[in-house]
């Protein structure tokens, strides 16, 4: 047996190229640094398909073992998902801890989570990931309970661990269900008050949190690393038109975001899928920005947010010499893209202008007189309008003073109304 380190310090990175699309090696290096390890060597190679036992071939395996011993590495990071048996076989052969891409991302998320909800979500994802790896990983898991006072039904330690793991997963899911319900109530209240929600989405390290701080005056953590912030943050923002919007800073995306994380962070990602507008923040200086934009849109489609209107925010133009802040518009004059620098503040006024145009005030105020048989209209008004005042007059008529978007005027066709100034 070998010692399983709690965290690796000196890491050997493994990146194998296949014919199918693979993650970029540069991203693996950033992930490794974000996890707190020191990459000491990168092993690369090319294969037609993964080896079922070790993922890599025997020749590459011997090379990897020599490198691990030479550099005194204590962890090997694969830029690919590994099966439980592959991970176990590699650890047995290399005598060091082996972590695949999904496990590495989960480890970073565990370091970043600060809120109660975030910690629960990370733990859920980790336990689901671990549940597939409880397969004779350690010899003590094969032993059955026995001895004086310990004889029982013959449940193995492995079965006990699985049962406890399943119970903990169920408990966390129940707690997250309550949190999800609270978030849904918050979204319902904002919708009822007709306060639009704008979610900042984009690739991790594109500058979302810096832009969020610039727009709202918040002071959330910002760092030049992947997944610097994990927990969602909501702040109100007032536009020049007088309209109020709620900005939501969501978790950054990454190529092939692990399904465990997409499932665990469902309630967090719903801030994006339930938004009225998405600000897709893009690192304009990145060489592979078109590919990254495609990856973000793929994740948005996976969480059901692909149909929501987007404004693309090309950030970090301060790193470019030939781009000035400006707005790109479609043929109807609607804003499509805003080029700016969240770091310097250049072009922020243009983003405010674009948001003001999107959420230009179309609200109207009306005093409505509802008869006793028009309770259904009253119920609909409570879902789509802001009720400013309500009382029943001496004639038994229900008087409501409401504020609503002009697009809902059709609800008032059968109602006696008058304008309120």
C-alpha beads as a LAMMPS data file, in Angstrom:
LAMMPS data file: protein, C-alpha beads

421 atoms
420 bonds

1 atom types
1 bond types

-500.0 500.0 xlo xhi
-500.0 500.0 ylo yhi
-500.0 500.0 zlo zhi

Masses

1 110.0

Atoms # bond

1 1 1 0.000 0.000 0.000
2 1 1 1.048 3.616 -0.531
3 1 1 0.243 6.831 1.260
4 1 1 -2.708 8.759 -0.212
5 1 1 -1.771 12.424 0.138
6 1 1 -4.524 14.801 1.158
7 1 1 -3.263 17.312 -1.385
8 1 1 -0.524 17.076 -3.966
9 1 1 2.262 19.643 -3.996
10 1 1 4.456 18.516 -6.888
11 1 1 2.331 17.404 -9.815
12 1 1 3.059 15.605 -13.074
13 1 1 0.493 16.486 -15.738
14 1 1 -0.672 13.990 -18.363
15 1 1 -2.295 15.119 -21.605
16 1 1 -3.072 12.584 -24.339
17 1 1 -4.342 13.695 -27.742
18 1 1 -7.070 11.697 -29.468
19 1 1 -8.830 12.270 -32.741
20 1 1 -11.881 13.596 -30.898
21 1 1 -11.943 17.057 -29.367
22 1 1 -9.892 17.304 -26.196
23 1 1 -9.311 19.948 -23.582
24 1 1 -6.418 22.308 -24.081
25 1 1 -3.165 21.594 -22.261
26 1 1 -2.883 25.237 -21.177
27 1 1 -6.194 24.865 -19.346
28 1 1 -4.869 21.840 -17.437
29 1 1 -1.873 23.888 -16.278
30 1 1 -4.191 26.658 -15.051
31 1 1 -6.391 24.124 -13.260
32 1 1 -3.348 22.582 -11.571
33 1 1 -2.115 25.972 -10.354
34 1 1 -5.605 26.938 -9.184
35 1 1 -5.707 23.735 -7.123
36 1 1 -2.511 24.790 -5.333
37 1 1 -0.095 22.319 -6.943
38 1 1 3.240 22.968 -8.624
39 1 1 3.376 21.370 -12.106
40 1 1 6.895 19.940 -12.455
41 1 1 6.555 18.030 -15.742
42 1 1 4.061 17.499 -18.556
43 1 1 3.692 14.105 -20.206
44 1 1 2.083 14.223 -23.650
45 1 1 1.239 11.552 -26.164
46 1 1 -1.087 10.456 -28.954
47 1 1 -3.419 7.460 -29.058
48 1 1 -6.283 6.226 -31.182
49 1 1 -8.304 5.273 -28.102
50 1 1 -7.767 4.994 -24.326
51 1 1 -6.265 1.807 -22.929
52 1 1 -9.015 0.060 -20.898
53 1 1 -6.645 -0.800 -18.014
54 1 1 -4.317 2.192 -17.633
55 1 1 -5.788 4.761 -20.086
56 1 1 -2.239 5.129 -21.474
57 1 1 -0.082 2.420 -23.051
58 1 1 2.465 0.356 -21.121
59 1 1 5.408 2.209 -22.672
60 1 1 4.008 5.593 -21.694
61 1 1 3.169 4.147 -18.264
62 1 1 6.810 3.161 -17.651
63 1 1 7.911 6.611 -18.810
64 1 1 5.421 8.234 -16.437
65 1 1 6.659 6.168 -13.489
66 1 1 10.269 7.146 -14.172
67 1 1 9.317 10.829 -14.333
68 1 1 7.315 10.635 -11.102
69 1 1 10.262 9.092 -9.280
70 1 1 12.832 11.460 -10.818
71 1 1 10.894 14.614 -9.916
72 1 1 9.688 13.220 -6.573
73 1 1 6.123 14.053 -7.512
74 1 1 3.325 13.051 -5.171
75 1 1 0.343 13.460 -7.476
76 1 1 -0.395 12.788 -11.164
77 1 1 -3.096 14.895 -12.825
78 1 1 -4.794 13.548 -15.950
79 1 1 -6.495 15.973 -18.308
80 1 1 -9.146 13.343 -18.983
81 1 1 -11.928 11.554 -17.092
82 1 1 -10.704 8.195 -15.794
83 1 1 -12.785 5.171 -14.925
84 1 1 -12.561 3.969 -11.308
85 1 1 -10.560 0.910 -12.369
86 1 1 -8.128 2.977 -14.458
87 1 1 -7.534 5.363 -11.561
88 1 1 -7.021 2.454 -9.164
89 1 1 -4.656 0.596 -11.505
90 1 1 -2.589 3.721 -12.107
91 1 1 -2.249 4.415 -8.382
92 1 1 -1.197 0.824 -7.727
93 1 1 1.474 0.981 -10.416
94 1 1 2.754 4.519 -9.818
95 1 1 2.533 4.420 -5.999
96 1 1 1.251 8.026 -5.913
97 1 1 -2.135 9.637 -5.916
98 1 1 -3.834 9.916 -9.338
99 1 1 -6.533 12.516 -9.968
100 1 1 -8.533 12.841 -13.179
101 1 1 -9.893 16.058 -14.684
102 1 1 -13.247 15.852 -12.909
103 1 1 -11.646 15.176 -9.537
104 1 1 -9.292 18.118 -10.045
105 1 1 -12.151 20.529 -10.770
106 1 1 -14.071 19.202 -7.770
107 1 1 -11.025 19.826 -5.572
108 1 1 -10.820 23.455 -6.763
109 1 1 -14.533 23.941 -6.128
110 1 1 -14.114 22.546 -2.601
111 1 1 -11.428 25.181 -1.913
112 1 1 -13.529 28.051 -3.302
113 1 1 -16.949 27.339 -1.756
114 1 1 -17.743 29.815 1.022
115 1 1 -21.512 29.836 1.512
116 1 1 -23.556 27.086 3.161
117 1 1 -25.227 26.303 -0.158
118 1 1 -21.955 26.249 -2.068
119 1 1 -20.357 23.849 0.397
120 1 1 -23.369 21.531 0.194
121 1 1 -23.281 21.575 -3.599
122 1 1 -19.581 20.770 -3.691
123 1 1 -19.929 17.978 -1.147
124 1 1 -22.787 16.461 -3.155
125 1 1 -20.718 16.494 -6.339
126 1 1 -17.721 14.999 -4.522
127 1 1 -19.758 12.220 -2.940
128 1 1 -21.343 11.292 -6.251
129 1 1 -17.883 11.213 -7.801
130 1 1 -16.542 9.138 -4.906
131 1 1 -19.449 6.686 -4.985
132 1 1 -18.210 5.309 -8.311
133 1 1 -14.754 4.723 -6.859
134 1 1 -15.580 2.581 -3.822
135 1 1 -14.475 -0.595 -5.553
136 1 1 -11.785 -2.386 -3.553
137 1 1 -9.602 0.688 -3.462
138 1 1 -8.155 -0.335 -0.115
139 1 1 -7.733 -3.855 1.273
140 1 1 -9.503 -3.046 4.551
141 1 1 -12.710 -2.511 2.584
142 1 1 -12.814 -6.226 1.787
143 1 1 -12.963 -7.360 5.428
144 1 1 -16.208 -8.433 6.998
145 1 1 -17.129 -7.494 10.512
146 1 1 -16.175 -10.233 12.905
147 1 1 -14.762 -11.062 16.286
148 1 1 -16.338 -10.986 19.727
149 1 1 -19.129 -8.444 19.847
150 1 1 -18.711 -7.587 16.179
151 1 1 -20.321 -10.555 14.460
152 1 1 -23.371 -9.497 12.510
153 1 1 -25.014 -10.028 9.153
154 1 1 -21.656 -10.139 7.408
155 1 1 -21.800 -6.628 5.953
156 1 1 -18.448 -5.692 4.459
157 1 1 -16.782 -2.366 5.174
158 1 1 -17.288 -1.537 1.488
159 1 1 -21.037 -2.084 1.781
160 1 1 -21.143 -0.016 4.970
161 1 1 -19.324 2.851 3.248
162 1 1 -21.724 2.700 0.306
163 1 1 -24.736 2.754 2.606
164 1 1 -23.416 5.719 4.624
165 1 1 -22.477 7.497 1.414
166 1 1 -25.972 7.025 0.019
167 1 1 -27.548 8.302 3.223
168 1 1 -25.369 11.427 3.207
169 1 1 -26.158 12.118 -0.473
170 1 1 -29.876 11.857 0.280
171 1 1 -29.531 14.213 3.247
172 1 1 -27.659 16.832 1.198
173 1 1 -30.185 16.615 -1.642
174 1 1 -32.990 17.307 0.831
175 1 1 -31.171 20.363 2.216
176 1 1 -30.435 21.667 -1.268
177 1 1 -34.086 21.146 -2.129
178 1 1 -35.011 23.623 0.620
179 1 1 -32.397 26.110 -0.635
180 1 1 -33.726 25.703 -4.177
181 1 1 -37.231 26.438 -2.913
182 1 1 -35.997 29.627 -1.224
183 1 1 -34.262 30.731 -4.434
184 1 1 -37.425 30.053 -6.423
185 1 1 -39.423 32.192 -3.998
186 1 1 -36.891 35.001 -4.427
187 1 1 -37.170 34.791 -8.221
188 1 1 -40.982 34.790 -7.973
189 1 1 -40.933 37.941 -5.821
190 1 1 -38.646 39.723 -8.295
191 1 1 -40.862 38.658 -11.181
192 1 1 -43.946 39.824 -9.334
193 1 1 -42.321 43.188 -8.685
194 1 1 -41.215 43.196 -12.339
195 1 1 -37.560 43.658 -11.455
196 1 1 -35.568 42.154 -14.339
197 1 1 -32.698 39.788 -13.573
198 1 1 -29.474 39.993 -15.582
199 1 1 -27.033 37.099 -15.179
200 1 1 -23.331 37.383 -15.955
201 1 1 -22.209 34.166 -17.611
202 1 1 -19.026 33.193 -19.357
203 1 1 -15.846 31.208 -19.283
204 1 1 -14.011 31.148 -15.987
205 1 1 -11.427 33.935 -15.635
206 1 1 -13.115 36.057 -18.328
207 1 1 -13.568 38.926 -15.856
208 1 1 -17.168 38.433 -14.735
209 1 1 -16.526 39.280 -11.088
210 1 1 -14.481 42.373 -11.979
211 1 1 -17.320 43.568 -14.219
212 1 1 -19.864 42.750 -11.505
213 1 1 -17.923 44.857 -8.983
214 1 1 -17.639 47.693 -11.500
215 1 1 -21.403 47.735 -12.201
216 1 1 -22.698 47.278 -8.653
217 1 1 -19.963 48.681 -6.409
218 1 1 -19.676 45.277 -4.724
219 1 1 -16.393 43.921 -3.411
220 1 1 -16.480 40.218 -4.228
221 1 1 -13.205 38.330 -4.494
222 1 1 -11.298 38.729 -7.752
223 1 1 -8.121 36.866 -8.766
224 1 1 -6.360 35.853 -11.957
225 1 1 -7.158 32.161 -11.577
226 1 1 -9.795 29.658 -12.611
227 1 1 -12.940 29.569 -10.455
228 1 1 -11.770 32.429 -8.209
229 1 1 -15.380 32.898 -7.118
230 1 1 -17.872 30.095 -6.815
231 1 1 -20.909 31.217 -4.828
232 1 1 -23.535 33.233 -6.732
233 1 1 -23.918 36.876 -5.729
234 1 1 -26.943 39.096 -6.418
235 1 1 -26.947 42.898 -6.245
236 1 1 -29.403 45.554 -7.383
237 1 1 -28.364 48.083 -9.998
238 1 1 -30.127 51.301 -11.027
239 1 1 -30.093 52.449 -14.645
240 1 1 -30.206 56.035 -15.865
241 1 1 -33.849 55.537 -16.881
242 1 1 -34.723 54.973 -13.232
243 1 1 -35.343 51.269 -13.773
244 1 1 -33.959 48.803 -11.279
245 1 1 -32.376 45.505 -12.308
246 1 1 -30.818 42.668 -10.332
247 1 1 -27.368 41.496 -11.435
248 1 1 -26.332 37.897 -10.711
249 1 1 -22.692 36.800 -10.840
250 1 1 -22.727 33.044 -11.531
251 1 1 -20.048 30.346 -11.446
252 1 1 -17.657 30.387 -14.398
253 1 1 -17.954 27.742 -17.093
254 1 1 -15.217 25.520 -18.474
255 1 1 -14.759 23.099 -21.336
256 1 1 -16.779 19.942 -20.753
257 1 1 -18.029 20.989 -17.311
258 1 1 -18.403 17.719 -15.338
259 1 1 -21.982 16.460 -15.235
260 1 1 -21.696 16.006 -11.460
261 1 1 -21.203 19.764 -11.144
262 1 1 -24.003 20.651 -13.562
263 1 1 -26.389 18.495 -11.513
264 1 1 -25.124 19.640 -8.103
265 1 1 -25.177 23.337 -9.024
266 1 1 -28.641 23.199 -10.549
267 1 1 -30.107 25.795 -8.174
268 1 1 -27.150 28.134 -8.722
269 1 1 -27.263 27.787 -12.487
270 1 1 -30.997 28.495 -12.433
271 1 1 -30.030 32.125 -11.797
272 1 1 -28.861 32.005 -15.411
273 1 1 -31.681 29.880 -16.832
274 1 1 -34.299 32.090 -15.139
275 1 1 -32.766 35.434 -16.129
276 1 1 -34.384 38.010 -18.388
277 1 1 -31.032 38.810 -20.040
278 1 1 -27.609 37.185 -20.155
279 1 1 -24.415 39.219 -20.257
280 1 1 -22.016 36.793 -21.923
281 1 1 -18.619 38.021 -20.715
282 1 1 -15.805 37.127 -23.127
283 1 1 -12.048 37.571 -22.878
284 1 1 -11.542 39.567 -26.074
285 1 1 -7.776 39.071 -25.814
286 1 1 -7.953 35.240 -25.768
287 1 1 -6.641 33.568 -28.907
288 1 1 -9.284 30.829 -28.798
289 1 1 -12.193 33.091 -27.844
290 1 1 -14.493 31.751 -30.601
291 1 1 -14.062 28.187 -29.349
292 1 1 -14.575 29.312 -25.748
293 1 1 -17.773 31.151 -26.702
294 1 1 -19.034 27.938 -28.296
295 1 1 -18.244 25.965 -25.136
296 1 1 -20.146 28.479 -22.967
297 1 1 -23.163 28.331 -25.262
298 1 1 -23.062 24.522 -25.069
299 1 1 -23.257 24.696 -21.256
300 1 1 -26.092 27.259 -21.493
301 1 1 -27.979 24.838 -23.705
302 1 1 -27.364 22.038 -21.198
303 1 1 -28.914 24.064 -18.356
304 1 1 -31.821 25.299 -20.491
305 1 1 -30.681 28.918 -20.867
306 1 1 -29.839 28.933 -24.604
307 1 1 -33.088 30.673 -25.599
308 1 1 -32.554 33.736 -23.380
309 1 1 -31.515 36.987 -25.022
310 1 1 -27.776 37.679 -24.836
311 1 1 -25.568 40.716 -25.020
312 1 1 -21.962 39.719 -25.619
313 1 1 -19.527 41.722 -23.498
314 1 1 -16.019 41.623 -24.971
315 1 1 -13.861 42.379 -21.941
316 1 1 -10.136 43.099 -21.451
317 1 1 -9.761 45.406 -24.471
318 1 1 -7.125 47.240 -22.410
319 1 1 -4.821 44.374 -23.429
320 1 1 -5.454 45.148 -27.112
321 1 1 -4.025 48.116 -29.005
322 1 1 -6.457 48.332 -31.927
323 1 1 -9.851 48.211 -30.169
324 1 1 -11.709 51.181 -28.670
325 1 1 -14.873 50.906 -26.538
326 1 1 -17.948 50.680 -28.760
327 1 1 -21.330 48.979 -29.252
328 1 1 -22.118 46.610 -32.130
329 1 1 -25.776 46.636 -33.183
330 1 1 -28.015 44.447 -35.333
331 1 1 -29.856 45.688 -38.416
332 1 1 -32.722 46.932 -36.218
333 1 1 -30.380 48.978 -34.045
334 1 1 -30.542 46.693 -30.991
335 1 1 -27.299 46.225 -29.010
336 1 1 -25.518 42.941 -29.736
337 1 1 -21.993 43.403 -28.363
338 1 1 -20.274 45.861 -26.065
339 1 1 -16.479 46.210 -26.140
340 1 1 -15.044 47.406 -22.830
341 1 1 -12.499 46.949 -20.062
342 1 1 -13.870 46.092 -16.639
343 1 1 -10.401 46.620 -15.177
344 1 1 -10.016 50.242 -16.313
345 1 1 -13.701 51.135 -16.615
346 1 1 -13.441 52.084 -20.285
347 1 1 -16.744 51.398 -22.037
348 1 1 -18.764 50.750 -18.852
349 1 1 -20.999 53.707 -19.759
350 1 1 -21.764 51.969 -23.062
351 1 1 -22.870 48.825 -21.221
352 1 1 -25.159 50.933 -19.024
353 1 1 -26.542 52.469 -22.216
354 1 1 -27.208 49.044 -23.729
355 1 1 -28.945 47.828 -20.563
356 1 1 -31.079 50.974 -20.456
357 1 1 -32.164 50.385 -24.048
358 1 1 -33.096 46.768 -23.342
359 1 1 -35.053 47.623 -20.212
360 1 1 -36.444 50.954 -21.354
361 1 1 -39.438 51.916 -19.252
362 1 1 -42.752 50.765 -20.714
363 1 1 -44.589 50.700 -17.376
364 1 1 -48.008 52.259 -16.931
365 1 1 -50.062 53.046 -13.837
366 1 1 -53.796 52.390 -13.703
367 1 1 -56.574 52.500 -11.147
368 1 1 -58.746 49.448 -11.751
369 1 1 -62.330 48.845 -10.603
370 1 1 -63.040 45.120 -10.300
371 1 1 -66.529 43.725 -9.801
372 1 1 -67.160 40.758 -7.522
373 1 1 -67.229 38.293 -10.454
374 1 1 -63.832 39.437 -11.784
375 1 1 -61.711 37.595 -9.229
376 1 1 -59.866 35.745 -12.002
377 1 1 -58.592 39.044 -13.427
378 1 1 -57.465 40.113 -9.964
379 1 1 -55.499 36.879 -9.595
380 1 1 -53.766 37.439 -12.949
381 1 1 -52.901 41.031 -12.004
382 1 1 -51.206 39.781 -8.847
383 1 1 -48.906 37.597 -10.970
384 1 1 -47.858 40.145 -13.610
385 1 1 -48.364 43.584 -12.026
386 1 1 -47.148 45.478 -8.994
387 1 1 -50.080 46.153 -6.669
388 1 1 -49.550 49.605 -5.154
389 1 1 -52.831 49.846 -3.256
390 1 1 -56.074 47.902 -2.855
391 1 1 -59.339 48.444 -1.009
392 1 1 -63.080 47.823 -1.368
393 1 1 -65.163 51.012 -1.707
394 1 1 -68.661 51.710 -0.353
395 1 1 -70.235 50.197 -3.472
396 1 1 -68.494 46.860 -2.932
397 1 1 -66.161 47.410 -5.880
398 1 1 -62.538 46.353 -5.473
399 1 1 -60.249 49.290 -6.313
400 1 1 -56.633 48.519 -7.199
401 1 1 -53.833 50.891 -8.093
402 1 1 -51.365 48.913 -10.180
403 1 1 -48.127 49.385 -12.117
404 1 1 -47.528 46.997 -15.000
405 1 1 -45.755 46.582 -18.282
406 1 1 -47.701 47.863 -21.269
407 1 1 -47.610 44.410 -22.871
408 1 1 -50.138 43.197 -20.266
409 1 1 -52.735 45.862 -21.101
410 1 1 -54.919 43.213 -22.702
411 1 1 -55.839 41.953 -19.230
412 1 1 -57.682 45.213 -18.573
413 1 1 -60.010 45.131 -21.599
414 1 1 -63.001 44.027 -19.526
415 1 1 -62.103 46.233 -16.565
416 1 1 -63.057 49.838 -15.861
417 1 1 -59.775 51.765 -15.464
418 1 1 -58.383 55.276 -15.265
419 1 1 -54.866 56.616 -15.562
420 1 1 -52.854 57.436 -12.453
421 1 1 -50.191 60.136 -12.646

Bonds

1 1 1 2
2 1 2 3
3 1 3 4
4 1 4 5
5 1 5 6
6 1 6 7
7 1 7 8
8 1 8 9
9 1 9 10
10 1 10 11
11 1 11 12
12 1 12 13
13 1 13 14
14 1 14 15
15 1 15 16
16 1 16 17
17 1 17 18
18 1 18 19
19 1 19 20
20 1 20 21
21 1 21 22
22 1 22 23
23 1 23 24
24 1 24 25
25 1 25 26
26 1 26 27
27 1 27 28
28 1 28 29
29 1 29 30
30 1 30 31
31 1 31 32
32 1 32 33
33 1 33 34
34 1 34 35
35 1 35 36
36 1 36 37
37 1 37 38
38 1 38 39
39 1 39 40
40 1 40 41
41 1 41 42
42 1 42 43
43 1 43 44
44 1 44 45
45 1 45 46
46 1 46 47
47 1 47 48
48 1 48 49
49 1 49 50
50 1 50 51
51 1 51 52
52 1 52 53
53 1 53 54
54 1 54 55
55 1 55 56
56 1 56 57
57 1 57 58
58 1 58 59
59 1 59 60
60 1 60 61
61 1 61 62
62 1 62 63
63 1 63 64
64 1 64 65
65 1 65 66
66 1 66 67
67 1 67 68
68 1 68 69
69 1 69 70
70 1 70 71
71 1 71 72
72 1 72 73
73 1 73 74
74 1 74 75
75 1 75 76
76 1 76 77
77 1 77 78
78 1 78 79
79 1 79 80
80 1 80 81
81 1 81 82
82 1 82 83
83 1 83 84
84 1 84 85
85 1 85 86
86 1 86 87
87 1 87 88
88 1 88 89
89 1 89 90
90 1 90 91
91 1 91 92
92 1 92 93
93 1 93 94
94 1 94 95
95 1 95 96
96 1 96 97
97 1 97 98
98 1 98 99
99 1 99 100
100 1 100 101
101 1 101 102
102 1 102 103
103 1 103 104
104 1 104 105
105 1 105 106
106 1 106 107
107 1 107 108
108 1 108 109
109 1 109 110
110 1 110 111
111 1 111 112
112 1 112 113
113 1 113 114
114 1 114 115
115 1 115 116
116 1 116 117
117 1 117 118
118 1 118 119
119 1 119 120
120 1 120 121
121 1 121 122
122 1 122 123
123 1 123 124
124 1 124 125
125 1 125 126
126 1 126 127
127 1 127 128
128 1 128 129
129 1 129 130
130 1 130 131
131 1 131 132
132 1 132 133
133 1 133 134
134 1 134 135
135 1 135 136
136 1 136 137
137 1 137 138
138 1 138 139
139 1 139 140
140 1 140 141
141 1 141 142
142 1 142 143
143 1 143 144
144 1 144 145
145 1 145 146
146 1 146 147
147 1 147 148
148 1 148 149
149 1 149 150
150 1 150 151
151 1 151 152
152 1 152 153
153 1 153 154
154 1 154 155
155 1 155 156
156 1 156 157
157 1 157 158
158 1 158 159
159 1 159 160
160 1 160 161
161 1 161 162
162 1 162 163
163 1 163 164
164 1 164 165
165 1 165 166
166 1 166 167
167 1 167 168
168 1 168 169
169 1 169 170
170 1 170 171
171 1 171 172
172 1 172 173
173 1 173 174
174 1 174 175
175 1 175 176
176 1 176 177
177 1 177 178
178 1 178 179
179 1 179 180
180 1 180 181
181 1 181 182
182 1 182 183
183 1 183 184
184 1 184 185
185 1 185 186
186 1 186 187
187 1 187 188
188 1 188 189
189 1 189 190
190 1 190 191
191 1 191 192
192 1 192 193
193 1 193 194
194 1 194 195
195 1 195 196
196 1 196 197
197 1 197 198
198 1 198 199
199 1 199 200
200 1 200 201
201 1 201 202
202 1 202 203
203 1 203 204
204 1 204 205
205 1 205 206
206 1 206 207
207 1 207 208
208 1 208 209
209 1 209 210
210 1 210 211
211 1 211 212
212 1 212 213
213 1 213 214
214 1 214 215
215 1 215 216
216 1 216 217
217 1 217 218
218 1 218 219
219 1 219 220
220 1 220 221
221 1 221 222
222 1 222 223
223 1 223 224
224 1 224 225
225 1 225 226
226 1 226 227
227 1 227 228
228 1 228 229
229 1 229 230
230 1 230 231
231 1 231 232
232 1 232 233
233 1 233 234
234 1 234 235
235 1 235 236
236 1 236 237
237 1 237 238
238 1 238 239
239 1 239 240
240 1 240 241
241 1 241 242
242 1 242 243
243 1 243 244
244 1 244 245
245 1 245 246
246 1 246 247
247 1 247 248
248 1 248 249
249 1 249 250
250 1 250 251
251 1 251 252
252 1 252 253
253 1 253 254
254 1 254 255
255 1 255 256
256 1 256 257
257 1 257 258
258 1 258 259
259 1 259 260
260 1 260 261
261 1 261 262
262 1 262 263
263 1 263 264
264 1 264 265
265 1 265 266
266 1 266 267
267 1 267 268
268 1 268 269
269 1 269 270
270 1 270 271
271 1 271 272
272 1 272 273
273 1 273 274
274 1 274 275
275 1 275 276
276 1 276 277
277 1 277 278
278 1 278 279
279 1 279 280
280 1 280 281
281 1 281 282
282 1 282 283
283 1 283 284
284 1 284 285
285 1 285 286
286 1 286 287
287 1 287 288
288 1 288 289
289 1 289 290
290 1 290 291
291 1 291 292
292 1 292 293
293 1 293 294
294 1 294 295
295 1 295 296
296 1 296 297
297 1 297 298
298 1 298 299
299 1 299 300
300 1 300 301
301 1 301 302
302 1 302 303
303 1 303 304
304 1 304 305
305 1 305 306
306 1 306 307
307 1 307 308
308 1 308 309
309 1 309 310
310 1 310 311
311 1 311 312
312 1 312 313
313 1 313 314
314 1 314 315
315 1 315 316
316 1 316 317
317 1 317 318
318 1 318 319
319 1 319 320
320 1 320 321
321 1 321 322
322 1 322 323
323 1 323 324
324 1 324 325
325 1 325 326
326 1 326 327
327 1 327 328
328 1 328 329
329 1 329 330
330 1 330 331
331 1 331 332
332 1 332 333
333 1 333 334
334 1 334 335
335 1 335 336
336 1 336 337
337 1 337 338
338 1 338 339
339 1 339 340
340 1 340 341
341 1 341 342
342 1 342 343
343 1 343 344
344 1 344 345
345 1 345 346
346 1 346 347
347 1 347 348
348 1 348 349
349 1 349 350
350 1 350 351
351 1 351 352
352 1 352 353
353 1 353 354
354 1 354 355
355 1 355 356
356 1 356 357
357 1 357 358
358 1 358 359
359 1 359 360
360 1 360 361
361 1 361 362
362 1 362 363
363 1 363 364
364 1 364 365
365 1 365 366
366 1 366 367
367 1 367 368
368 1 368 369
369 1 369 370
370 1 370 371
371 1 371 372
372 1 372 373
373 1 373 374
374 1 374 375
375 1 375 376
376 1 376 377
377 1 377 378
378 1 378 379
379 1 379 380
380 1 380 381
381 1 381 382
382 1 382 383
383 1 383 384
384 1 384 385
385 1 385 386
386 1 386 387
387 1 387 388
388 1 388 389
389 1 389 390
390 1 390 391
391 1 391 392
392 1 392 393
393 1 393 394
394 1 394 395
395 1 395 396
396 1 396 397
397 1 397 398
398 1 398 399
399 1 399 400
400 1 400 401
401 1 401 402
402 1 402 403
403 1 403 404
404 1 404 405
405 1 405 406
406 1 406 407
407 1 407 408
408 1 408 409
409 1 409 410
410 1 410 411
411 1 411 412
412 1 412 413
413 1 413 414
414 1 414 415
415 1 415 416
416 1 416 417
417 1 417 418
418 1 418 419
419 1 419 420
420 1 420 421
